[in-house]
Amino acid sequence: MKIALIGAGSVIWARRLMMDILSFPELRDATLSLMDIDPVRLETAKKTVERLVEQVEAPARVEASLDRRQAVAGADYVIYAVQVGMHQATLKDFEIPRRYGLRQTIADTLGVGGIFRGLRTIPVLLDLLRDMEEVCPNALLLNYVNPMSMLCLAAERASSIKTVGLCHSVQGTSRQLARYIGVPYEEVGFRVAGINHMAWFLEFTHKRLDAYPQLWEAMQIPEIYAKDKVRFEMMRRLGYFVTESSEHMAEYVPYFIKRDALIREFDIPLDEYVRRSERNLTEFEDTRRQVERGEPIEMKLSHEYAAYIIRAIEANRDWSFNGNVPNSLDRRTPALIPNLPADSIVEVPCLVNGAGVMPCHTGDFPTQLAALNRSHISVHQLAVEAALTGNRDALYQAVMLDPHTASVLSLDEIWAMTDKLIEAHGDALPKLTSRRLAGAPGRPPAPAAPSIRTAETILAEAGIAASS
């Protein structure tokens, strides 16, 4: 068995995923093939994984290559964990929108930051898929890269490679909910479905009894409410708890990052991903020094899905997880979530064993939840169209339809900001060509980027006193 990790230079991820794989006896004799474009990071990853293999005394073989095609040749499983453009691209995704008054928290899933991360990453993913079609056509691609839904949709539209998107928001949030209601995690159950980063706990139980009443009670405790203000507020309005964190959720909807008072009220951490990205750079250097000193690495099984999925297939053991998969493979196949578009990626419970990954039909879910999901799916579809076809108009429209962006910027500002981001990312993006809208009559020239507009400025322009 051969397991390839593309993006092994993300050493923290490499260590975590390879540690999981080596924790299962059924997987310990695998060939672990590591690939990255950064030779320094790749060498650090190789030494890290070799240290893990030594510690557990596994017969695994460790390979490392700067050549992606060589790394995946003959692979049974390919784990995709890259960040195209790294920290510098992330800074552009934050700094340019900020000039137009658009503030973000994470910017990797939706919003203008998520869209441009998708545009940078999809071409690289497509190159990998083409290689896989030729040198490992039966391999399963396990995608860990955001924007999850956009990448999985692009893979589904453009390739025959079997793909499933993996996230840890369901595992993480279910553990948080158990803590919020004060019960052991082993005693809770849940049924979750929706889209990545906006899936919903349709059922949450404790000892097989409905635990939502306990969660509603917990929300009334100020200390607990303060830990997750945005998600609790959305539960108050929608009736269900969402899977991704409050800092993520705040930029997925148009209700929170629009006035300074709201940002303070809901403790929204603006520019949070920039700080995380900076910490990642520091963590890499710390890990590199640790490896060079020959220090032992603590073995600890994570709750990431990849190793469990591979083990379930290889050992033919039933296991279940929440995966990101096409809502419908074709017009003849019933949608897993019927009140979401068939041409979308949904996050649903999946059964996995020796037969592979089998997504489970979830059925319709509450209208208000489906409506929010659909507002994201439209952005996914347009962004993927732009990436696959080079349709620049679809890119403008994707940004225009993003709920948070639309709640802050005018159409002219959206067009101008998008142009600046296209220019800033340059060759990292697909070649984009305007189709129908290039010669549209009466279209005004794009305005220059305004200075940063505070909430008080916006209110003053509208003739509203800041105190009101």
C-alpha positions as CSV (number, residue, x, y, z in Angstrom):
1,M,0.0,0.0,0.0
2,K,1.2,3.5,-0.8
3,I,0.0,6.7,0.8
4,A,1.1,10.0,-0.7
5,L,0.9,13.3,1.1
6,I,1.0,16.3,-1.2
7,G,1.9,19.4,0.8
8,A,4.1,17.6,3.3
9,G,5.9,20.9,4.0
10,S,3.0,21.7,6.2
11,V,5.0,19.9,8.8
12,I,2.5,20.1,11.7
13,W,-0.2,18.5,9.4
14,A,2.3,15.9,8.1
15,R,3.3,14.9,11.6
16,R,-0.3,14.6,12.8
17,L,-1.6,12.6,9.8
18,M,1.4,10.3,9.6
19,M,1.2,9.7,13.4
20,D,-2.4,8.6,12.9
21,I,-1.5,6.2,10.1
22,L,1.3,4.7,12.1
23,S,-1.0,4.2,15.1
24,F,-2.9,1.5,13.2
25,P,-1.2,-1.9,12.9
26,E,-3.0,-2.5,9.5
27,L,-1.2,0.5,8.0
28,R,2.3,0.3,9.5
29,D,3.8,-1.4,6.5
30,A,2.8,1.2,4.0
31,T,5.0,3.3,1.8
32,L,4.7,6.9,3.0
33,S,5.4,9.2,0.1
34,L,6.0,12.9,0.9
35,M,5.9,15.7,-1.6
36,D,6.4,19.5,-1.3
37,I,7.8,22.2,-3.5
38,D,10.0,23.6,-0.7
39,P,13.1,21.4,-0.3
40,V,13.8,22.7,3.3
41,R,10.3,22.0,4.5
42,L,10.2,18.6,2.7
43,E,13.5,17.5,4.3
44,T,12.1,18.5,7.7
45,A,8.9,16.5,7.0
46,K,10.9,13.5,5.9
47,K,13.0,13.5,9.1
48,T,9.9,14.0,11.2
49,V,8.1,11.0,9.7
50,E,11.3,8.8,9.8
51,R,11.5,9.6,13.5
52,L,7.9,8.5,14.0
53,V,8.6,5.3,12.1
54,E,11.6,4.6,14.3
55,Q,9.7,5.3,17.5
56,V,6.9,2.9,16.8
57,E,9.3,0.4,15.2
58,A,7.1,0.1,12.1
59,P,8.2,-1.5,8.8
60,A,6.9,1.5,6.9
61,R,9.0,3.0,4.1
62,V,9.4,6.8,3.9
63,E,10.0,8.5,0.5
64,A,10.3,12.2,-0.3
65,S,10.2,14.0,-3.6
66,L,9.9,17.4,-5.1
67,D,8.3,15.8,-8.1
68,R,4.5,15.5,-7.6
69,R,4.0,12.9,-10.4
70,Q,6.7,10.7,-9.0
71,A,5.3,11.0,-5.5
72,V,1.8,9.8,-6.4
73,A,2.8,7.1,-9.0
74,G,1.2,3.9,-7.9
75,A,-0.5,5.4,-4.9
76,D,-3.6,3.9,-3.3
77,Y,-4.4,7.0,-1.3
78,V,-3.4,10.7,-1.9
79,I,-3.8,13.2,0.9
80,Y,-4.0,16.8,-0.3
81,A,-2.9,19.4,2.2
82,V,-1.3,22.4,0.3
83,Q,-1.5,26.2,0.7
84,V,-0.9,27.9,-2.6
85,G,0.9,31.2,-2.1
86,M,1.5,30.7,1.6
87,H,1.6,33.7,4.0
88,Q,2.2,36.3,1.3
89,A,-1.0,35.4,-0.6
90,T,-3.0,35.4,2.6
91,L,-1.8,38.9,3.4
92,K,-3.1,40.1,0.0
93,D,-6.5,38.5,0.6
94,F,-6.8,40.5,3.8
95,E,-5.1,43.8,3.0
96,I,-6.7,44.7,-0.4
97,P,-10.4,44.1,0.8
98,R,-9.5,46.1,4.0
99,R,-8.7,49.1,1.8
100,Y,-12.3,49.1,0.6
101,G,-13.7,48.8,4.1
102,L,-14.3,45.0,4.0
103,R,-13.0,43.3,7.1
104,Q,-12.5,39.5,7.5
105,T,-11.7,36.9,10.1
106,I,-10.4,33.7,8.4
107,A,-11.1,34.3,4.7
108,D,-10.4,30.7,3.6
109,T,-13.9,29.3,2.9
110,L,-16.2,31.9,1.6
111,G,-16.0,35.6,1.1
112,V,-13.6,37.3,-1.2
113,G,-10.7,35.7,0.6
114,G,-12.1,32.2,0.2
115,I,-12.9,32.8,-3.5
116,F,-9.4,34.0,-4.4
117,R,-7.8,31.2,-2.3
118,G,-10.0,28.8,-4.4
119,L,-8.9,30.5,-7.7
120,R,-5.2,30.0,-6.7
121,T,-5.6,26.4,-5.6
122,I,-7.9,24.9,-8.2
123,P,-5.4,25.0,-11.0
124,V,-2.8,23.2,-8.8
125,L,-5.4,20.7,-7.8
126,L,-6.3,20.0,-11.5
127,D,-2.7,19.4,-12.3
128,L,-2.5,16.8,-9.5
129,L,-5.7,15.2,-10.7
130,R,-4.4,14.9,-14.2
131,D,-1.2,13.2,-12.9
132,M,-3.4,10.8,-10.8
133,E,-5.5,9.9,-13.8
134,E,-2.4,8.7,-15.5
135,V,-0.2,7.2,-12.7
136,C,-2.7,6.1,-10.0
137,P,-6.3,6.2,-11.6
138,N,-7.9,4.1,-8.9
139,A,-6.5,6.1,-5.9
140,L,-8.8,7.9,-3.5
141,L,-8.0,11.6,-3.0
142,L,-8.5,12.8,0.5
143,N,-8.7,16.6,0.3
144,Y,-8.0,18.7,3.4
145,V,-7.6,22.0,1.6
146,N,-9.9,25.0,1.9
147,P,-12.1,26.3,0.3
148,M,-13.3,22.7,0.7
149,S,-16.6,22.9,-1.2
150,M,-15.1,24.8,-4.2
151,L,-12.1,22.4,-4.5
152,C,-14.3,19.3,-4.3
153,L,-16.8,20.7,-6.8
154,A,-13.9,21.5,-9.2
155,A,-12.6,18.0,-8.8
156,E,-16.1,16.5,-9.4
157,R,-16.6,18.6,-12.6
158,A,-13.2,18.1,-14.1
159,S,-11.8,14.7,-13.1
160,S,-12.7,11.0,-12.8
161,I,-10.6,10.6,-9.6
162,K,-12.7,9.6,-6.6
163,T,-12.5,12.4,-4.1
164,V,-13.8,13.1,-0.6
165,G,-13.3,16.3,1.3
166,L,-12.3,16.0,5.0
167,C,-12.7,18.6,7.7
168,H,-12.5,18.5,11.5
169,S,-15.3,20.9,12.4
170,V,-17.9,18.1,13.1
171,Q,-15.5,16.4,15.5
172,G,-14.4,19.6,17.1
173,T,-17.8,21.1,17.5
174,S,-19.4,17.9,18.9
175,R,-16.7,17.8,21.6
176,Q,-17.4,21.5,22.4
177,L,-21.2,20.8,22.7
178,A,-20.5,18.0,25.1
179,R,-18.4,20.3,27.2
180,Y,-21.1,23.1,27.1
181,I,-23.7,20.7,28.6
182,G,-21.2,19.1,31.0
183,V,-21.3,15.5,29.9
184,P,-18.7,13.0,28.7
185,Y,-18.1,13.0,25.0
186,E,-18.6,9.3,24.8
187,E,-22.2,9.7,25.9
188,V,-23.3,12.1,23.1
189,G,-24.6,11.4,19.7
190,F,-25.4,13.6,16.7
191,R,-26.6,13.7,13.1
192,V,-25.0,16.4,11.0
193,A,-25.6,17.6,7.4
194,G,-25.3,20.7,5.3
195,I,-22.2,22.1,3.5
196,N,-18.6,22.4,4.8
197,H,-18.2,24.9,7.6
198,M,-22.0,25.4,7.5
199,A,-23.4,22.0,8.4
200,W,-26.0,21.7,11.1
201,F,-26.5,19.5,14.2
202,L,-29.9,18.3,13.1
203,E,-29.9,16.0,16.1
204,F,-27.8,16.2,19.3
205,T,-28.4,13.6,21.9
206,H,-27.1,12.6,25.4
207,K,-27.6,8.9,26.2
208,R,-29.9,8.8,23.1
209,L,-32.2,11.5,24.5
210,D,-32.6,14.9,22.9
211,A,-29.8,17.1,24.3
212,Y,-30.9,20.4,22.7
213,P,-32.9,21.4,25.8
214,Q,-29.6,21.1,27.8
215,L,-27.8,23.2,25.1
216,W,-30.5,25.9,25.3
217,E,-30.1,26.0,29.1
218,A,-26.3,26.2,28.7
219,M,-26.6,29.1,26.4
220,Q,-28.2,31.1,29.2
221,I,-25.0,30.8,31.3
222,P,-22.9,33.9,30.5
223,E,-19.6,32.2,30.8
224,I,-20.7,29.6,28.2
225,Y,-22.4,32.0,25.9
226,A,-19.3,34.2,25.8
227,K,-17.2,31.3,24.4
228,D,-19.3,31.1,21.2
229,K,-21.4,34.2,20.9
230,V,-22.0,34.2,17.1
231,R,-23.0,30.5,16.9
232,F,-25.2,30.7,19.9
233,E,-26.9,33.8,18.5
234,M,-27.4,32.0,15.2
235,M,-28.9,29.0,17.1
236,R,-31.2,31.4,18.9
237,R,-32.5,32.6,15.5
238,L,-32.4,29.4,13.5
239,G,-33.0,26.7,16.1
240,Y,-29.9,24.6,15.2
241,F,-26.2,24.8,16.1
242,V,-23.7,25.1,13.2
243,T,-20.5,23.2,12.8
244,E,-17.8,25.8,12.3
245,S,-16.5,28.3,14.9
246,S,-17.9,31.7,15.7
247,E,-15.0,33.5,14.0
248,H,-15.7,31.6,10.8
249,M,-19.5,32.0,11.0
250,A,-19.3,35.7,11.6
251,E,-18.0,36.2,8.0
252,Y,-20.4,33.7,6.4
253,V,-23.5,35.8,7.1
254,P,-24.3,39.5,6.7
255,Y,-25.2,40.2,10.3
256,F,-22.0,40.8,12.3
257,I,-19.0,42.4,10.7
258,K,-20.7,45.5,9.6
259,R,-20.4,48.0,12.5
260,D,-17.7,48.4,15.2
261,A,-20.3,48.1,17.9
262,L,-21.4,44.6,16.6
263,I,-17.8,43.5,16.3
264,R,-17.2,44.4,19.9
265,E,-20.5,43.0,21.1
266,F,-19.8,39.6,19.6
267,D,-16.0,39.5,20.2
268,I,-15.2,39.0,16.5
269,P,-11.4,38.5,16.0
270,L,-10.7,40.4,12.8
271,D,-7.7,39.3,10.8
272,E,-7.5,36.1,12.9
273,Y,-6.1,34.0,10.1
274,V,-3.2,36.4,9.5
275,R,-2.2,35.8,13.1
276,R,-2.6,32.0,12.7
277,S,-0.5,32.1,9.6
278,E,2.3,33.9,11.4
279,R,2.1,31.4,14.2
280,N,2.4,28.6,11.7
281,L,5.7,30.0,10.4
282,T,7.0,30.1,14.0
283,E,5.8,26.6,14.7
284,F,7.6,25.3,11.6
285,E,10.9,26.7,12.8
286,D,10.3,25.2,16.2
287,T,9.6,21.8,14.7
288,R,12.6,22.0,12.4
289,R,14.9,22.7,15.4
290,Q,13.3,19.9,17.4
291,V,13.9,17.4,14.6
292,E,17.5,18.6,14.1
293,R,18.2,18.1,17.8
294,G,16.8,14.5,17.6
295,E,14.2,15.0,20.2
296,P,11.5,12.3,20.6
297,I,8.0,13.2,19.2
298,E,5.0,12.6,21.4
299,M,2.7,10.0,19.9
300,K,-0.9,11.1,20.1
301,L,-3.8,9.9,17.9
302,S,-5.8,12.9,16.5
303,H,-9.4,13.1,15.5
304,E,-8.6,13.7,11.8
305,Y,-10.5,11.3,9.5
306,A,-7.9,10.3,6.9
307,A,-6.2,7.4,8.8
308,Y,-9.5,6.0,10.0
309,I,-10.9,6.0,6.4
310,I,-7.8,4.2,5.0
311,R,-7.9,1.7,7.8
312,A,-11.6,1.0,7.3
313,I,-11.1,0.3,3.6
314,E,-7.9,-1.8,4.0
315,A,-9.3,-3.8,7.0
316,N,-12.9,-3.9,5.6
317,R,-14.2,-2.5,8.9
318,D,-17.4,-0.4,9.0
319,W,-16.8,3.1,10.2
320,S,-18.7,6.4,9.7
321,F,-17.7,10.0,9.3
322,N,-18.9,13.3,7.8
323,G,-17.5,13.8,4.4
324,N,-17.8,16.3,1.6
325,V,-19.1,14.7,-1.5
326,P,-21.3,15.5,-4.6
327,N,-25.0,16.0,-3.7
328,S,-25.8,14.0,-6.8
329,L,-23.5,12.2,-9.2
330,D,-25.8,12.7,-12.1
331,R,-29.4,13.5,-13.0
332,R,-30.5,9.9,-12.4
333,T,-29.1,9.8,-8.9
334,P,-31.3,11.2,-6.1
335,A,-29.7,14.1,-4.2
336,L,-28.4,13.3,-0.7
337,I,-30.0,16.5,0.5
338,P,-33.0,17.1,-1.9
339,N,-33.6,20.7,-1.0
340,L,-30.0,21.7,-1.9
341,P,-28.9,21.9,-5.6
342,A,-27.8,18.6,-7.1
343,D,-24.8,20.3,-8.6
344,S,-23.2,21.1,-5.2
345,I,-20.9,19.6,-2.6
346,V,-22.6,18.6,0.6
347,E,-21.2,17.4,4.0
348,V,-23.1,14.4,5.0
349,P,-22.6,11.2,7.1
350,C,-20.7,8.6,5.1
351,L,-20.2,4.8,5.7
352,V,-16.8,3.4,4.7
353,N,-15.5,-0.1,4.6
354,G,-13.8,-2.4,2.0
355,A,-16.4,-1.2,-0.6
356,G,-15.2,2.4,-0.3
357,V,-16.9,5.6,0.8
358,M,-20.7,5.5,0.7
359,P,-22.5,8.8,1.4
360,C,-25.8,8.5,3.2
361,H,-29.1,10.1,2.0
362,T,-30.0,12.8,4.6
363,G,-33.3,14.0,3.2
364,D,-34.7,17.6,3.2
365,F,-33.8,19.7,6.2
366,P,-35.3,22.9,7.6
367,T,-36.0,25.6,5.1
368,Q,-34.0,28.3,6.9
369,L,-30.9,26.1,7.1
370,A,-31.2,25.1,3.4
371,A,-31.6,28.8,2.5
372,L,-28.3,29.8,4.1
373,N,-26.5,26.9,2.5
374,R,-27.9,27.8,-0.9
375,S,-26.5,31.4,-0.5
376,H,-23.1,29.8,-0.2
377,I,-23.5,27.2,-2.9
378,S,-24.3,29.9,-5.6
379,V,-20.9,31.5,-4.7
380,H,-19.2,28.1,-4.9
381,Q,-20.6,27.4,-8.4
382,L,-19.7,30.7,-9.8
383,A,-16.2,30.7,-8.4
384,V,-15.6,27.2,-9.8
385,E,-16.9,28.3,-13.2
386,A,-14.4,31.1,-13.2
387,A,-11.6,28.8,-12.3
388,L,-12.4,26.1,-14.8
389,T,-13.5,28.3,-17.8
390,G,-11.7,31.6,-17.2
391,N,-15.0,33.4,-17.1
392,R,-14.1,36.7,-15.4
393,D,-17.7,37.7,-15.2
394,A,-18.5,34.7,-13.1
395,L,-15.8,35.8,-10.7
396,Y,-17.3,39.2,-10.2
397,Q,-20.7,37.6,-9.7
398,A,-19.3,35.2,-7.1
399,V,-17.9,38.1,-5.1
400,M,-21.1,40.1,-5.6
401,L,-23.2,37.3,-4.2
402,D,-21.1,36.7,-1.1
403,P,-23.4,37.6,1.8
404,H,-20.8,39.4,3.9
405,T,-19.3,41.4,0.9
406,A,-22.7,42.4,-0.3
407,S,-23.6,43.7,3.2
408,V,-20.7,46.2,3.2
409,L,-19.7,47.2,-0.4
410,S,-21.4,48.7,-3.3
411,L,-21.3,47.1,-6.7
412,D,-18.7,49.5,-8.0
413,E,-16.5,48.8,-5.0
414,I,-16.9,45.0,-5.5
415,W,-15.8,45.3,-9.1
416,A,-12.9,47.5,-8.3
417,M,-11.7,45.4,-5.3
418,T,-11.9,42.2,-7.5
419,D,-9.8,43.9,-10.2
420,K,-7.2,44.8,-7.6
421,L,-7.0,41.2,-6.3
422,I,-6.7,39.8,-9.8
423,E,-3.8,42.2,-10.4
424,A,-2.2,41.4,-7.1
425,H,-2.3,37.6,-7.4
426,G,-1.2,37.7,-11.1
427,D,0.0,34.5,-12.6
428,A,-1.2,32.5,-9.6
429,L,-4.7,32.7,-11.0
430,P,-6.2,31.1,-14.1
431,K,-6.3,33.3,-17.2
432,L,-9.5,35.3,-16.9
433,T,-11.4,36.7,-19.8
434,S,-14.6,38.8,-19.6
435,R,-17.4,37.3,-21.7
436,R,-20.8,39.1,-22.0
437,L,-20.3,42.0,-19.6
438,A,-17.1,43.5,-21.2
439,G,-19.1,45.6,-23.6
440,A,-22.3,46.1,-21.6
441,P,-23.8,49.6,-22.3
442,G,-23.7,52.2,-19.6
443,R,-21.2,50.4,-17.4
444,P,-19.3,53.0,-15.5
445,P,-15.5,52.9,-15.1
446,A,-14.2,51.2,-12.0
447,P,-13.6,53.7,-9.2
448,A,-10.3,54.1,-7.4
449,A,-9.9,52.3,-4.1
450,P,-11.3,54.4,-1.3
451,S,-9.5,54.9,2.0
452,I,-10.6,52.6,4.9
453,R,-14.2,53.4,5.9
454,T,-15.1,53.1,9.5
455,A,-18.6,52.4,10.7
456,E,-18.8,56.0,11.9
457,T,-17.9,57.2,8.3
458,I,-20.5,55.0,6.7
459,L,-23.2,56.3,9.1
460,A,-22.2,59.9,8.6
461,E,-22.5,59.4,4.8
462,A,-26.0,58.2,5.4
463,G,-26.8,61.2,7.6
464,I,-27.1,59.0,10.7
465,A,-25.6,60.1,14.0
466,A,-23.1,57.6,15.3
467,S,-24.8,57.6,18.7
468,S,-28.0,56.2,17.1
